[in-house]
Amino acid sequence: MPQRLIRTLIRPRAQSMGVLTMHQPLPAPGLDALDPFLLLHHHGPQTFPSHNSGLPFGPHPHRGFETVTFIYEGDVRHRDSNGFASTIGRGGVQWMTTGRGLVHSESSSAEFRQRGGPVELIQLWTNLPARSKMIAPHYVGLQEADIPTASLDGGRVTVAVTSGEWEGVQGPVRPVYDVELANVRLQAGGAFTRRIAADRAVLFYLLNGTIVVNGQEVTGRALVVFAPEGDELSVEARTDARILLGSAPPLNEPVASYGPFVMNTQEEIRQAIFDYQNGLMGVLQDED
């Protein structure tokens, strides 16, 4: 089958987000989204000192999409107005369906704030179809041990499967929408081939390292944007490397967004703001 052609590479610049260093490859100039993938923030890697203030994401609302947080280093304490709460450590994933709305916070554990240490996270926003935007919110917190892996190329490629299936390994998350996500670690010289149907959008983000994907060398942080033709991804690592790889069918629906709300019309955005301001998404007090 034909390989997917690479349309462009997006290399995010470092930005300050409170105490965090953040890189944002999506959205980017000229690329509002990779429908249904809306936003990708890569925080770190960096080191927090001892006696730090932790992650800076105090209580805030969301409606109309799903958030997926990959924790590569450090930990994230999640709390929300639906009563879900958990602290997920290195190698874990937090998957939150915001649905009709909730208020949540993402902080660091008391232990991490005391001792400090390395921090690296990715937060990804994936859109929900119009029919699902007002479903009940839901949260899943998975530790590293909860996420199954597939071993490829003689052990030189390891795939941690969050959702969807890879080489017979089924991810533990069953998303509202058909979103497949996995973290791929490659040792130098490791290689894999992945077929993704041409009618699915591809999310391919290189966190670090140097790889060759479909004949083109890519190095460092980069979002690889593919044309919607072909179905094969062929990847070989020239150095140790990490990739966040996902796919989903495009929704092809109108998007109206305002900060933490993603809906289909401006009237729905106005309603979301009203509902939040009137406490209809719940209330969450900051622990500090």
N, C-alpha and C positions, 0 to 999 in steps of 0.2 A: 504493500500500500504506500501511497506517496507521503513523504514527510511534510510536516507543517512548515511553511515558510515563516521566517522571523521578520516581522514588520518593523520593529524598533526596539531599542533598549532604553529603559528609563533608569537613570542613576540618581537616587535621592540625595539631597544635601542635608547636612546636619542642622537641626534646629533645637533650640532650648525649649523645654516644656517643664517649667519649674526646675526641680533637681535632676530631671531626666534629659538625656540627649536623645532626640527622636529623628528618625529618617522616615519620610513619607513618599513612597513611590506611587501611591494611589490614594486620591486623585492627583494628577499632575498636569502641568500645562499641556493642553491638547488632548488630554485623556481624562474625561470626567469619571468613567467607570469602565469595568470589564463585566458588564451585565451578566450575572447578578452580583458580582463582587464590587463593593462600593468604596471601601477604604482599607488601606493597610498602613499601620504604624509599626515601625521597628525601633524599639527602645533599647539603647545600649549597643554592644556590651560596655559596661562601666562598673566601677566599684564604689559602693557606698561605704563611708567610714562608720566606725562604731558610734553609737549614740546619735543615729540619724533620724530624720522625720518620716522616713518611709516613702512609699509611692504617694503622689499628690492628687489622687482621684477621689475626692470626697463625694458625698451624696449628690447624684445628678440623675435626671430622668432619661428614658428612652421609649420609643414606640415604633413599631412597624418593620423590624428587621431582626437579625440574629447577630450576636457578637461572639467571636471565638478568640480566646486568649491562649497563646502558646507560651509556656514558661520554660525558657531554656536555662536560666540561672535565677537564683533568688526564690521568692515565694510571693503569692498574691492571696490576700484575705478578701473574699467576696462576701458582701452582705446586701440584702435587698428587702424591699417593702413587702414582698410576698412571704418572707420568713426563711428564705434559703440563705444558708451561711456555710462557708467552708474555707479552709486554707489549703491551697494547692502548691506543692513544691516543684523543684527542678524536674523537668521532663514531663510535667503534667499539662492538662488542658482544662479550660473552663469554657463551657458552651452555654450561652444564655439566649433563649428565645424571648425577645422583649414583648412581642405580640401587642396587645391593647395598651400596654404601658406599665411601667414600674419605675421605682427609684432605687438605685444601687450605688455602692461604693466599692472601690478597689484600693486596698491599702496593703501595708506589709505587716507581717506578724510582729508581735511584741519582741520575740526572740531575735528576729532579723533587725529590727530597729535598734536593739541593744548591741548586737555584735557586728552588724554590717556585713559586707561581702559583695560578691559579683551579682549583677543584675542584667538580664537580657530577656526581653519579651517581644512578642508580636501580637498586636490586636488587629483582627480582621472583621469587617462588617460585611455581611451577606444579606441581600434584600429578600423580602418575603413577597409572594404573589399577593395581589389585591384581595383575593378570597381568604387569605390567612393573616392579614395584618392585625385583625382584632381578636385573634385567638388568645387563650389564657397564657400568661407568661410561664416560663419554665426554665430551670437551671440544672445543669449537670456539671459536677466537678470530678475530674479523673486524675488520679495520681499516675506517675509513670508506670507503675506495675499494672495498672488497669488497661493500658494501651498495648494491644498485640503488635508484634513485629513480623515482617517477612524478611528473610535473608536471601540475597541474590548474589550472583557472580562470585560464588565460593566464599561468601561472607564479607566481601569487600563493599557491599552495598546493603544497608539496613534501612528498612522502611517501617516507620511507626505509623500505623493506620488509624486515623481518628474516625473517619466516616467513609463509607463506600467499601470496595473490595480491591485487594491487590494480591495476585498470585494465590487466591483461595483464602486469604486472611481477611476477615470481615471486621471493620471498625466498630467500636462499641456504641457510637452515637448514631441515632436514627433521626436525621434532621427533618424539619417540617418540609423543606424543599430538597430536591435531589442535588445535594452538594457533596462532593467527594473531596476529602482533604487528607494529606499525609505529609509527614516530615521524612525527608530522605537524607541519610548520611552516607557519603562516599569516601572511601580511602583512595589515595592516589592510585590511579590505574583502574579503579573500579568503573563499571559501565552497566547501563541498563537501557532497555527499550520499553516504552509505554505507549500503547495505542489508546487514543481518546477520540471518540467519534467526532467527525468534522462539524457536527451541529452543536457541539458543546463548547462553551467558553473555557479557556485554559488560564489558570492562575499559576504562574511559574516565577517564583522569587528566589534568587540566589542570595543567601545570607552572607556567605564568605567562600573564599577559595577560587580556583580557576577550573572551568569545565569547558568542554566542547559540546554544544547542543545543536543537532542537525547541521553539523559542519562549521558552525561559527563559534569562535572562542569568546567566552564571557568570563569576566573576572570581577571580584569584589561584589559589593551590594548592587544588585540590578534586578529590575522587573523585566522579564523577557515577554514581549507582546507579540503574539502570533497572528498571522492572517487566518481567516476562517475556512481554509481549504487544507486538505490532507488530514491524516489521522495518526501519524507516527511521530513520537519524540524519541530521539536517540541521544543519549547522554554519556559522555566519558569524562572522568575526573583526571585532571593533570596534577592537582594537589588535593589534599583532603578538602572536602567541600560539604556544604549543607544547603538543601533546597526545600522550600515549602511549595508543594505541588498540589493543585486542586483543579476541579472542573465542575461545570454545572450547565444545564441548558439555559440560554438567555430567557428572561421573562418577556422582553419586548413590550413592556408596559410603561406608561408615563411615570416619571419620578418627580415628586415635589419634596424638597428637603429643607429643613431649617434646624441647624445645630443638631441636637440629639434625636430629632424626629425625621422619619423617612416614610412618606405616604405617596399617594398618587395625584392628589389635587391640593391646591392652596386652601380650599375650604377645610379639608381634612387636617392640614397643618394648623389652621386657626383653632380647630376643635381640640387638637392635641395640646396646644398652649393653654387653652381655657381649662381643659381637664386637669392638667398638671397644676396650674395656679390655684385650682379649687380643691386640690387634695385627692382627686379621683384616681391618681396613680399610686396613692399611698404616701406615707411619710417615713423617712428614715433619718434618725438622728445620728450625727457624727459621733463616734465613740470617744473622740478626744475633746 
